[in-house]
Amino acid sequence: MAKLKPVQLGLSLGISLVIIYILRTVIFWIFPNLIVNLARKLPYDMAFIKPAVILPSAFVTGIILLLAIGLAFGYVFALVYNRIAK
């Protein structure tokens, strides 16, 4: 079996999470009531939900955290996989 490269796998996962996060945020900015309208259609009472307000500082913090978490989990995953695959 081919060995996984921990840093490359971690960066791939981190960058993928950041791309998904950016797309999600853009959708929230373009359609701010989308999630609210979907939540109100659920069978339990979600009438109190308001559209999300995403501050630029929270957006940047989210990107940094997702990149770091993706890097860490991808790195650990590759190490465990390589150890088990021996």
C-alpha positions as a LaTeX table, in Angstrom:
\begin{tabular}{lrrr}
\hline
Residue & $x$ (\AA) & $y$ (\AA) & $z$ (\AA) \\
\hline
Met1 & 0.00 & 0.00 & 0.00 \\
Ala2 & 1.14 & 3.52 & $-0.73$ \\
Lys3 & 2.00 & 5.67 & 2.24 \\
Leu4 & 0.13 & 8.90 & 2.78 \\
Lys5 & 2.11 & 12.09 & 3.19 \\
Pro6 & 0.83 & 13.66 & 6.43 \\
Val7 & 1.51 & 17.32 & 5.60 \\
Gln8 & 0.00 & 17.09 & 2.13 \\
Leu9 & $-3.09$ & 15.28 & 3.39 \\
Gly10 & $-3.50$ & 17.79 & 6.21 \\
Leu11 & $-3.18$ & 20.76 & 3.87 \\
Ser12 & $-5.62$ & 19.18 & 1.43 \\
Leu13 & $-8.21$ & 18.67 & 4.15 \\
Gly14 & $-7.64$ & 22.15 & 5.60 \\
Ile15 & $-7.93$ & 23.87 & 2.23 \\
Ser16 & $-11.04$ & 21.85 & 1.37 \\
Leu17 & $-12.70$ & 22.89 & 4.64 \\
Val18 & $-11.80$ & 26.54 & 4.00 \\
Ile19 & $-13.30$ & 26.42 & 0.49 \\
Ile20 & $-16.53$ & 24.90 & 1.84 \\
Tyr21 & $-16.62$ & 27.53 & 4.61 \\
Ile22 & $-16.17$ & 30.37 & 2.12 \\
Leu23 & $-18.93$ & 29.00 & $-0.11$ \\
Arg24 & $-21.24$ & 28.64 & 2.90 \\
Thr25 & $-20.52$ & 32.21 & 3.98 \\
Val26 & $-21.12$ & 33.59 & 0.50 \\
Ile27 & $-24.47$ & 31.77 & 0.40 \\
Phe28 & $-25.37$ & 33.30 & 3.79 \\
Trp29 & $-24.45$ & 36.77 & 2.51 \\
Ile30 & $-26.40$ & 36.38 & $-0.75$ \\
Phe31 & $-29.44$ & 34.64 & 0.80 \\
Pro32 & $-29.56$ & 35.74 & 4.45 \\
Asn33 & $-33.04$ & 34.33 & 5.09 \\
Leu34 & $-32.44$ & 30.94 & 3.47 \\
Ile35 & $-31.54$ & 29.10 & 6.68 \\
Val36 & $-34.25$ & 30.92 & 8.63 \\
Asn37 & $-36.93$ & 29.90 & 6.14 \\
Leu38 & $-35.68$ & 26.31 & 6.08 \\
Ala39 & $-35.60$ & 26.11 & 9.88 \\
Arg40 & $-39.14$ & 27.44 & 10.17 \\
Lys41 & $-40.38$ & 24.54 & 8.05 \\
Leu42 & $-39.10$ & 22.00 & 10.54 \\
Pro43 & $-41.72$ & 20.31 & 12.72 \\
Tyr44 & $-40.50$ & 21.88 & 15.95 \\
Asp45 & $-40.81$ & 25.54 & 16.88 \\
Met46 & $-37.96$ & 27.53 & 15.29 \\
Ala47 & $-39.77$ & 30.87 & 14.99 \\
Phe48 & $-37.15$ & 32.68 & 17.08 \\
Ile49 & $-34.28$ & 32.08 & 14.61 \\
Lys50 & $-32.87$ & 35.21 & 12.98 \\
Pro51 & $-30.55$ & 35.50 & 9.96 \\
Ala52 & $-26.89$ & 34.97 & 10.81 \\
Val53 & $-24.65$ & 38.02 & 11.04 \\
Ile54 & $-21.11$ & 37.14 & 10.05 \\
Leu55 & $-18.54$ & 39.72 & 11.05 \\
Pro56 & $-15.31$ & 40.01 & 9.04 \\
Ser57 & $-13.24$ & 39.15 & 12.12 \\
Ala58 & $-15.31$ & 36.02 & 12.74 \\
Phe59 & $-14.97$ & 35.08 & 9.07 \\
Val60 & $-11.17$ & 35.32 & 9.19 \\
Thr61 & $-11.07$ & 33.47 & 12.51 \\
Gly62 & $-13.18$ & 30.69 & 11.00 \\
Ile63 & $-10.84$ & 30.36 & 8.04 \\
Ile64 & $-7.76$ & 30.17 & 10.26 \\
Leu65 & $-9.35$ & 27.66 & 12.65 \\
Leu66 & $-10.66$ & 25.42 & 9.88 \\
Leu67 & $-7.29$ & 25.40 & 8.16 \\
Ala68 & $-5.50$ & 24.53 & 11.41 \\
Ile69 & $-8.04$ & 21.87 & 12.42 \\
Gly70 & $-8.00$ & 20.33 & 8.94 \\
Leu71 & $-4.21$ & 20.27 & 8.94 \\
Ala72 & $-4.10$ & 18.63 & 12.37 \\
Phe73 & $-6.76$ & 16.00 & 11.63 \\
Gly74 & $-5.33$ & 15.20 & 8.20 \\
Tyr75 & $-1.84$ & 14.87 & 9.66 \\
Val76 & $-3.01$ & 12.54 & 12.44 \\
Phe77 & $-5.13$ & 10.54 & 10.00 \\
Ala78 & $-2.15$ & 9.99 & 7.69 \\
Leu79 & 0.08 & 8.94 & 10.59 \\
Val80 & $-2.49$ & 6.44 & 11.88 \\
Tyr81 & $-3.16$ & 5.12 & 8.39 \\
Asn82 & 0.54 & 4.66 & 7.67 \\
Arg83 & 1.07 & 2.85 & 10.98 \\
Ile84 & $-1.91$ & 0.51 & 10.41 \\
Ala85 & $-0.99$ & $-0.14$ & 6.76 \\
Lys86 & 2.46 & $-1.53$ & 7.67 \\
\hline
\end{tabular}
